[in-house]
Amino acid sequence: SHELRTPLAIVTSSLENLDHEPLNETSQGYAARARDGADRLRRILTAMSEASRVEELMEHADPETFDLAAALRSTVAAYRDVYPGRKIRLQTELDSAMIRGAPELIIQMLDKLVDNAVDFSAANDTITVGLAAGERSWILSVANPGPPLPEQMRSQLFDSMVSVRRGGDDKHLGLGLYVAKLIAEGHRGTIGARNSDDGVIVTVTLPGENDG
């Protein structure tokens, strides 16, 4: 991605210079499409850089034992301010859930999942962040109402550069969920998605503190 930034900057600069030139209607259309393409490339490069940083952080992270339930309570409260157009609630019966890992990366993973849930839901919808006990593990989930996942996409959803967004909205380019997968698997966990009665549930299973 670093090597592509200079030629992209040249293309962008050239397109900006074209804005000051007299163009006929057809040429203006070509220039507008070129600007859209350049913007999309810029978003791709930004997303690629983020994925690369996460991989590097995972490699050098110094794991610690922390309370996932407490972290979720604080984070979900913050989401209510970040996403005022959604109702975001935490659903759990656990007072604590000790886990060993990198807290900042686990929260970054949750950020991606909640952001994705917001994108696929509508104003005033309720997004539910859940935490439950599994077999020597903790099960973290994010559920949102909205359109179901296409069956053919479910196995590819967390791959790099896959997107199921409608209407040509490719601002995340599928890399948000890919980053979430990197973090989950980096913590010896698994991640998956399934359709619910009224939307989609993404589930992350993470080993408990004493697992393994």
N, C-alpha and C positions, 0 to 999 in steps of 0.2 A: 504494500500500500504506500510505503514511503516513496518508492521509485515512481509511482503514478501521480504524485501530487504536483510535480513541476509541469509535466505536459498538460495536466488538467487546469492548472493556473494559467497557462498560455492560452488554452482554448477559451476559458472564461474571460480573460482580458480581451481577447480578440472579439468575442461576442459583445462585450461592453462597448468596445469601440464602434461596432456596427450600429449600435443604438444612435450614434451621432451622424450616421450616414443616411442619405435619402434612399429609401428602399420601396420598391413597389409592393403591392399587397401579397403577392406570391412569395417574394423574398422575406417579407416580415413573418410569414407563417413558418418558413424554413428556420429562420433565426429563433423564433419562439420555441420550436421543437428542439432545436439544438441547446437552448438554455435549459429546457426541462431535462434533457438528457445529461447535461453537465451537472445539474443539481442532484440528479439521481446518483451519478457516479460519486459525487462528493459524500452523499449519505452512505453509500456502500463503503467508501474508504474509512469513514468515521466508525462505522459498525465493525469493520475488519480490525481496526486498531484497538477497539474496545475488547473484542474477542481475544486478540493477541495479548493485551495487558492482563486479562483475566487468567489466561493460561500461564503467564509468567508469575502472577501472584499466587496461583495455586501451587506452582512448583516451589516457591520460596516462603509460603505461608508458615507461620509458627503457630501450630494448633494450641488451643487452650480449652479448658472445660468451662462451659457457661450454661445458663438457664435459657433454653429456647423459648419456653413459655413467657418468661419475663420480657425477653427481647421482642416477642410478638406483641405483647400488650402495649409496649411503648411505641413500636413501629406502626401498628394499626391505628393508634390514636393520631399519629402524625399524618397518616394517609387521609384521614378525614379532613384535614386542612388542605392537603395537596389536591384532593379531588372533591371539591365541594358539590359537584354535580352528581355524585354517587353516594349511596349509603353503604358504608364499609363497616362490617362487624366482625368480631372475633368470636368463634364458637369453639369452646373447649371446656372440659371438666377437670383439666389438669392444673394443679397449683404450681407444679414445676416439671421441667423436662430437661434433665441434664444431658448435654451432648458435648462431644469433643470435636473442635474444628476451628474455623476462622469466622468469628461473628460477623465481621464486615462483609465477607463474601456470601454468607447465608442470607443476610439482609439484602444484598445486591440481587441475589437470586429471587427473593420474594418481591423486590421492586419490579423485576422483569415480569413476573407472573401477574402481579396486580395491574401493572400498566397494560398488559395484554388483555386482562379481563375488562378493564375500562374501555379499551378500544372496541371490544366486541359487544359491549352492553349499551344501553340507552340511558338518557338522563333520568335520574331518580331511581334507577335500578339498585338493587342490593347486591353487593359483592361480599361473599362470605369467605373469610380466612379461617380454616379449621386446623386444629391440632388434636391428635388422638394417639393413644398408645397402641403399638403393634406388638408383634412377637420380637422382643429384644430390640425394638426400634420405635421411632416416632414417625407418625404419618402426618405430614403437612399438606394441606389442600387449599386450593383457591377455586371457588365456584362462582360463575356468573351466568345470568340469564342471557339469552341471545341465540343466534343461529347455530345449528349443530355443525360439528366438524364433518366434512365429506369423508366417507368411509375410506376412500382410496388414499386420503392424506394422513390418516392417523399414525401410520408407521413412519411417516417422513416428517412429521410436524416439528421435531426437535433437531432436524438436520440443518446444516448451514445453508443459508440463502433460500429457504423454503418459506413461502407466505401464502396464506389463504384469505388475505384481506380482500374485501370487495371494492369495486369501483376504482380499481387502479391505485388504491392507497398502499404504497410500498415503503412508508417511512421507516419501518423497522426491518424490512427485507428478510424476515425470518430469523435474524441473528439474535434477537432478544431471547427467544426460547432456546436457541443454540447455546447462548451464554449460560442460561439457567441449567441446561443439561451438563455443561462443563463443570459447573460448581457442584451440582448434585453428585455426579460421578466422581469428582475429586474428593468428596467426603464419603466415598464408598457407598453412595446411595443410588437410588433409581428414580426415574421420572417418567410419567406417562399421562395421557389425557383420554377422557371418555365423554361421551354425550350423556347428559342427564335428562330428566323429563322436560326441563325448560331451558336448557343451555349446555354448558360445558364445565367439567371439573378436571383440573390439573392436580395430580397427586405426586408428592415427593416423599419417598420413604428413606429415612436417614437412620443409621445405626445409633443405638443408645450409647451412653458413656462407657458402659462395660462390655459392649458388643465387640467381639473379635479380638 
